[in-house]
Amino acid sequence: MTIDFLLIFSLIGGSFAIPAKPAARGLSCDDGWSWAPFRKQCIRVQDTKMTEADAEKDCQQYGGHLVSIENIFEENEILNITQIVGHCSYYWLGAKKSGNSNYSWTDQRPFGYSNFGPGVDSDPSFDCVDIHVTSTNWHTEGCEKKNCFICEKPDGTGNQTNSGTDCAALKAAGNTKKVLSGVYNLTLNGQTFQAYCDMDTDSGGWTVIQQRVDGSLPFWNESWQSYKQGFGTPGVDTNFWAGNELIHLLTNKDDKVVFRVDLWGDRDPGSPHADDYWWGEYYIKVGDETSSYTLTVEMKYLDPDKWTTMGNASSGWYDLTCADGIKFSTVDKINDPLPKCVTDYHLSGWWLNYCGTTSLNGEYVPPISYGNGYGFIWMVDGYYIINPVKSRMSLRSEQPGTKTKIKG
């Protein structure tokens, strides 16, 4: 497929989280409590309704507090436990407004994450917070309301999961012992998640954040929440998206984070590249949800003085760098000024601005053509658009001694 099929871009200008597993009672948790491995706490779901103050006192008598939630991974796990053992619709959380109208947690953890539904925290007379199990939204409530509640407390042993913050750290921790490619439990910012680690490509240490091997998982029509949390199952030959929250954390934990793309084949009928392979590397950061996961990207060059790109997936101009500064779009939250790029061309689950030159989460089946939408695409050589058979997106902290030049 040639650049003629992407006229919108050329004429107008273009620019993990992993679902929680059922929690089992930990060996060091008391009866009635469930071990939460992501949170590294014992969790108790209490279906007796109490005021917020009485609920906190009840938690304290067991040596704990009302539960705090610091990110999407903890929220998934807490909700999973609650759905398994609880029977109420609403549960008190440990969040409460203080005199300056800011929220804080009763266990003194920093309040940096929330999941309030539209307009539900706007009433200044409501200081306490509950969570609705079905919608997963948080709501402000009067503290005298009686709700079911969730307690947290440390386990009895202080056990911690020792693992790397990403696949590069895991590889480095292996020292002289070879670390094989596979699915590992990693810990970042105190939270554990599962990731597929590629320990073979270019010396290994790659944390894989996206993979598509066939059209069995649509990708393009997943919701904003689904892209936030992640979907699919990490593996050597599976379809998955690690989640925008996790990608945000991974791309901001180090000064320089390399984004690598690997592409196999072209499904476009009559393509001369049906069995070809492409790869490329960039530097990226992804903002948080308040920025709509805005992408910051620049080219990584093999030879900055000669503008020689890393790999053959980019020309150094019409490529992923055209999406620099662009917000993420999904079918239910379109940030592209031209909505048909999502609704008609099925490019969503990507950073779109009047469409673009890349969309590795676009529609896979059937192969897309002009007038039928573009879908799962990548532009190579600055003019030719492929519909890959397989894609993989990976992250790795910058290796020492690498030079770069920003495309200007």
matplotlib code that plots the C-alpha trace (Angstrom):
import matplotlib.pyplot as plt

x = [0.0, 1.5, 1.3, -1.5, -3.7, -3.0, -4.0, -5.5, -2.1, -0.2, -2.7, -3.7, -0.5, 0.0, 1.4, 0.2, -2.0, -2.5, -6.0, -5.8, -5.9, -8.2, -6.5, -5.9, -5.5, -1.8, 0.1, 0.7, -2.8, -5.3, -8.6, -11.0, -8.2, -6.9, -3.4, -3.0, 0.4, 0.4, -0.4, 1.7, -1.0, -3.6, -7.1, -10.4, -13.8, -16.4, -20.0, -21.3, -22.3, -20.7, -20.0, -16.6, -15.2, -16.5, -15.2, -11.7, -11.8, -12.8, -9.8, -7.5, -8.4, -6.9, -3.7, -4.8, -6.6, -9.3, -7.7, -5.7, -5.3, -2.2, -2.6, -4.7, -2.9, -3.9, -7.4, -7.8, -6.6, -8.8, -11.9, -11.1, -10.9, -14.1, -16.0, -15.0, -15.8, -18.1, -21.8, -22.2, -22.4, -20.4, -17.4, -15.6, -12.1, -9.5, -9.6, -10.9, -10.9, -8.9, -9.3, -7.6, -10.0, -7.3, -7.6, -5.4, -5.3, -5.8, -2.6, -0.6, 0.3, 0.5, -2.8, -1.7, -4.3, -8.1, -11.0, -13.9, -16.9, -18.1, -19.0, -19.2, -16.6, -18.1, -20.2, -18.1, -20.2, -19.1, -15.7, -15.5, -15.0, -16.5, -16.1, -18.8, -17.8, -19.7, -18.8, -15.4, -16.0, -15.3, -17.8, -17.8, -20.3, -21.2, -19.0, -22.1, -23.5, -23.3, -21.4, -19.6, -15.8, -12.4, -9.5, -5.8, -2.9, 0.6, 1.2, 2.8, 6.2, 7.0, 7.6, 8.5, 8.8, 12.3, 12.3, 13.5, 11.7, 11.7, 13.2, 16.6, 17.0, 16.0, 18.6, 21.3, 20.4, 21.2, 24.9, 26.7, 23.6, 21.6, 18.1, 15.7, 12.9, 9.5, 6.9, 8.2, 6.8, 8.3, 8.0, 7.9, 7.1, 6.3, 3.7, 4.0, 3.0, 3.5, 5.4, 6.9, 10.7, 12.6, 16.0, 17.3, 16.8, 19.8, 21.3, 17.9, 16.4, 13.3, 10.0, 7.3, 4.3, 2.4, 2.3, -0.1, 0.3, -3.2, -6.6, -8.2, -8.2, -9.5, -7.5, -8.9, -12.4, -11.2, -12.3, -10.3, -10.5, -9.3, -6.3, -5.6, -5.6, -4.3, -5.7, -4.7, -2.1, 1.6, 3.4, 5.8, 3.1, 0.0, -1.9, -1.7, -1.4, 0.4, -1.8, -1.2, -0.8, 2.1, 3.6, 3.5, 5.4, 8.0, 8.8, 9.2, 11.3, 14.6, 16.1, 16.2, 13.9, 14.3, 11.1, 11.7, 9.3, 9.6, 7.3, 7.0, 5.4, 2.9, -0.7, -1.5, -2.5, 0.2, 2.8, 6.5, 7.2, 5.0, 7.9, 10.0, 11.1, 11.5, 12.7, 13.4, 14.2, 13.1, 13.2, 9.7, 7.9, 4.1, 2.3, -0.2, -4.0, -4.5, -2.5, -4.5, -1.3, 0.4, 3.3, 6.8, 9.0, 12.3, 14.3, 17.2, 20.1, 22.9, 25.0, 23.6, 26.0, 24.8, 21.2, 21.4, 18.4, 18.4, 16.9, 14.9, 11.4, 11.7, 13.0, 13.8, 10.8, 7.4, 7.3, 6.3, 8.0, 5.1, 3.0, 5.2, 3.0, -0.2, -2.9, -4.1, -7.4, -9.9, -13.4, -15.0, -12.5, -11.5, -8.8, -8.0, -9.4, -10.7, -13.0, -13.3, -9.7, -11.2, -14.8, -14.2, -10.5, -10.3, -6.9, -7.8, -5.9, -3.1, -1.7, -3.7, -3.7, -5.6, -4.8, -1.1, 1.5, 1.4, -1.2, -0.1, -3.4, -5.6, -8.1, -6.4, -9.0, -9.6, -6.5, -7.4, -7.5, -8.4, -12.1, -12.4, -10.2, -6.5, -6.4, -3.2, -0.5, 3.1, 4.8, 8.2, 10.7, 8.7, 6.2, 5.1, 2.4, 2.4, -0.3, 1.9, 1.4, 2.9, 4.1, 5.9, 6.6, 9.2, 10.9, 14.4, 16.3, 19.1, 22.4, 25.6, 27.4, 24.5, 24.3, 21.2, 20.1, 16.6, 14.9, 14.5]
y = [0.0, 3.4, 6.8, 7.7, 5.7, 8.0, 11.3, 12.6, 12.6, 14.1, 16.8, 17.9, 17.2, 14.4, 14.4, -3.9, -3.5, -7.1, -8.1, -9.3, -13.0, -14.4, -13.8, -16.7, -16.6, -16.0, -18.3, -15.4, -13.9, -14.5, -16.4, -14.1, -12.2, -12.6, -12.1, -9.5, -10.1, -6.8, -4.8, -7.0, -6.7, -8.9, -7.7, -8.2, -7.5, -6.6, -6.8, -5.3, -1.7, 1.1, 4.8, 5.7, 6.4, 3.1, 1.2, 2.7, 1.8, -1.8, -2.0, -0.6, -3.2, -5.8, -3.7, -2.1, 0.7, 1.2, 0.2, 2.6, 2.3, 3.9, 2.7, 0.7, -2.6, -2.4, -1.3, -4.4, -6.7, -5.2, -5.3, -8.9, -10.0, -8.0, -9.5, -13.0, -12.8, -9.7, -9.2, -5.4, -2.9, -0.1, -0.2, 2.5, 3.2, 4.9, 8.2, 11.4, 15.1, 17.3, 20.9, 22.1, 20.1, 17.7, 13.9, 11.8, 8.1, 7.0, 4.8, 7.9, 6.7, 9.4, 10.2, 10.2, 8.0, 8.1, 6.7, 9.1, 8.8, 11.9, 14.7, 12.5, 14.3, 17.8, 18.1, 20.0, 18.6, 15.0, 14.2, 10.4, 8.0, 4.7, 2.4, 0.8, -2.8, -3.1, 0.2, 0.4, 4.2, 6.0, 8.3, 10.9, 10.3, 11.7, 10.1, 9.2, 7.0, 3.3, 1.3, -2.0, -1.6, -3.0, -3.3, -3.8, -4.8, -6.1, -9.9, -11.5, -12.1, -9.0, -11.1, -9.2, -10.4, -9.8, -9.1, -6.5, -3.3, -4.3, -7.0, -5.2, -5.1, -8.7, -9.6, -7.6, -9.3, -12.7, -11.7, -14.6, -16.8, -16.6, -15.4, -17.0, -15.2, -15.8, -14.4, -13.0, -11.2, -7.7, -5.0, -1.3, 1.4, -1.4, -3.0, -6.4, -7.1, -9.8, -9.1, -11.1, -10.5, -10.8, -11.9, -12.7, -9.8, -7.4, -8.6, -9.0, -7.1, -6.0, -5.6, -6.4, -4.0, -5.1, -8.1, -9.1, -12.5, -12.8, -11.2, -13.2, -10.1, -7.0, -4.3, -1.3, -1.3, -1.8, 0.9, 3.7, 1.8, -1.4, 0.3, 1.9, -1.4, -3.6, -6.7, -10.1, -12.4, -11.8, -14.7, -15.7, -16.1, -14.3, -11.1, -8.5, -4.8, -4.1, -1.1, 2.6, 3.0, 0.5, 2.0, 5.4, 4.1, 2.1, 5.1, 7.6, 5.6, 6.3, 9.3, 7.6, 4.7, 3.0, 1.9, -0.9, -2.0, -5.4, -6.1, -9.3, -9.6, -7.6, -8.9, -6.3, -8.4, -8.4, -6.9, -7.4, -7.5, -10.4, -12.2, -9.2, -8.1, -4.5, -3.1, 0.3, 2.1, 5.4, 7.2, 7.6, 8.8, 8.4, 10.9, 10.0, 9.8, 13.5, 14.2, 11.5, 9.5, 12.0, 10.5, 12.1, 10.5, 11.1, 9.1, 7.0, 7.2, 4.7, 7.6, 11.0, 12.9, 11.1, 10.8, 7.0, 5.5, 2.4, -0.4, -0.3, 0.4, 4.2, 6.7, 9.3, 11.4, 9.9, 7.5, 7.3, 10.6, 12.3, 11.4, 13.4, 15.4, 13.6, 12.2, 8.7, 7.9, 5.0, 4.3, 5.9, 8.7, 10.2, 12.9, 12.9, 16.2, 13.9, 11.3, 9.2, 8.1, 6.1, 5.5, 4.8, 3.9, 1.8, 3.2, 3.6, 2.5, 4.8, 8.3, 9.9, 13.4, 13.5, 9.8, 9.3, 7.0, 4.3, 2.4, -1.0, -1.5, -0.8, -3.4, -6.6, -8.6, -8.3, -6.7, -3.0, -1.1, 2.4, 3.2, 0.4, 1.9, 1.4, -0.5, -2.2, -0.2, 1.0, 3.2, 2.1, 3.9, 7.1, 6.2, 2.5, 1.3, -2.3, -4.3, -6.5, -10.1, -9.7, -6.9, -6.5, -3.3, -3.4, -1.1, -1.0, 1.6, 3.2, 1.3, 3.2, 5.0, 5.6, 8.9, 10.5, 13.4, 14.9, 15.1, 18.8]
z = [0.0, -1.0, 0.6, -1.8, 0.5, 3.4, 1.8, 5.0, 6.6, 3.7, 2.9, 6.3, 8.3, 10.7, 13.1, 32.1, 33.6, 33.9, 35.2, 38.8, 39.5, 42.1, 45.5, 47.8, 51.5, 52.2, 54.5, 56.9, 56.7, 59.5, 58.8, 57.0, 55.3, 51.7, 50.6, 47.9, 46.1, 44.1, 47.3, 49.5, 52.2, 53.8, 52.8, 54.7, 53.0, 55.6, 54.6, 57.9, 57.2, 59.4, 59.3, 57.9, 61.4, 62.8, 59.9, 60.4, 64.1, 63.1, 60.8, 63.5, 66.0, 63.7, 63.3, 59.9, 58.2, 55.6, 52.3, 50.2, 46.4, 44.8, 41.2, 38.7, 39.6, 43.2, 42.3, 40.0, 42.8, 45.5, 43.3, 42.3, 46.0, 46.8, 44.0, 45.1, 48.8, 49.2, 48.6, 48.8, 46.0, 47.8, 50.1, 52.1, 51.0, 53.3, 51.4, 53.0, 52.4, 54.8, 55.7, 52.5, 50.4, 49.3, 49.8, 51.9, 52.9, 56.5, 56.2, 55.2, 51.7, 49.1, 47.3, 43.7, 42.0, 41.8, 39.8, 40.5, 38.2, 36.3, 38.8, 41.8, 43.9, 43.3, 46.5, 49.1, 51.9, 51.2, 52.6, 52.5, 49.5, 48.6, 45.5, 43.5, 42.8, 39.4, 37.7, 39.6, 40.0, 43.2, 44.8, 47.6, 50.4, 53.7, 56.3, 58.5, 55.8, 56.6, 54.1, 53.9, 53.9, 53.1, 55.5, 54.9, 57.1, 56.7, 56.7, 59.7, 58.1, 56.1, 53.0, 49.9, 46.3, 45.0, 41.3, 38.8, 37.9, 34.3, 32.1, 31.8, 35.6, 35.8, 33.2, 35.0, 38.3, 36.7, 36.6, 34.7, 34.7, 31.5, 32.0, 29.5, 27.6, 29.2, 31.5, 34.8, 37.8, 38.0, 40.7, 39.9, 42.5, 44.9, 42.7, 41.1, 37.5, 34.9, 31.7, 28.8, 28.8, 25.5, 26.5, 23.1, 20.7, 20.6, 23.9, 25.6, 28.5, 26.6, 28.4, 25.8, 26.0, 22.9, 20.6, 17.8, 16.2, 14.5, 14.3, 17.1, 19.4, 17.7, 19.6, 17.7, 19.4, 23.0, 25.4, 27.1, 30.4, 28.7, 27.2, 30.5, 32.4, 29.6, 28.0, 26.7, 28.3, 27.9, 26.3, 23.5, 20.9, 22.3, 21.6, 24.4, 25.4, 28.7, 29.6, 29.4, 33.1, 33.1, 30.0, 31.6, 34.6, 32.5, 30.2, 33.0, 35.5, 33.7, 31.9, 28.5, 27.6, 24.2, 22.4, 19.9, 17.2, 15.4, 12.3, 10.4, 6.9, 4.9, 4.3, 1.7, -1.5, -4.1, -1.7, -2.7, 1.1, 2.1, 4.0, 4.9, 8.4, 9.8, 13.1, 14.5, 17.8, 19.3, 22.6, 24.1, 27.2, 27.7, 30.0, 32.6, 32.2, 32.9, 29.7, 27.8, 27.7, 25.5, 23.5, 23.5, 20.9, 19.1, 16.7, 17.9, 15.4, 14.7, 13.5, 14.6, 12.4, 9.2, 10.4, 10.0, 11.7, 13.9, 11.8, 8.6, 9.9, 9.5, 7.0, 9.7, 8.7, 8.0, 10.9, 14.5, 15.3, 13.5, 16.6, 19.0, 21.3, 20.3, 22.7, 22.8, 21.1, 21.6, 20.3, 23.3, 23.8, 20.4, 20.8, 17.0, 15.4, 12.6, 14.3, 11.1, 11.6, 14.5, 13.3, 9.6, 9.3, 12.5, 13.6, 17.2, 20.3, 19.2, 19.1, 16.2, 14.8, 11.5, 11.3, 10.9, 9.5, 12.1, 14.1, 15.4, 17.3, 14.3, 12.9, 11.8, 10.0, 7.1, 5.5, 5.2, 1.9, 0.7, 1.2, 3.7, 6.4, 7.1, 10.4, 11.5, 9.6, 9.6, 7.1, 6.0, 3.8, 4.1, 1.5, 1.6, 4.1, 5.3, 7.0, 9.2, 10.0, 13.4, 15.6, 18.8, 20.9, 23.6, 26.1, 27.6, 29.5, 27.5, 27.3, 28.1, 25.4, 23.0, 21.1, 19.7, 17.6, 17.7, 14.3, 13.6]

ax = plt.figure().add_subplot(projection="3d")
ax.plot(x, y, z, "-o")
ax.set_aspect("equal")
plt.show()
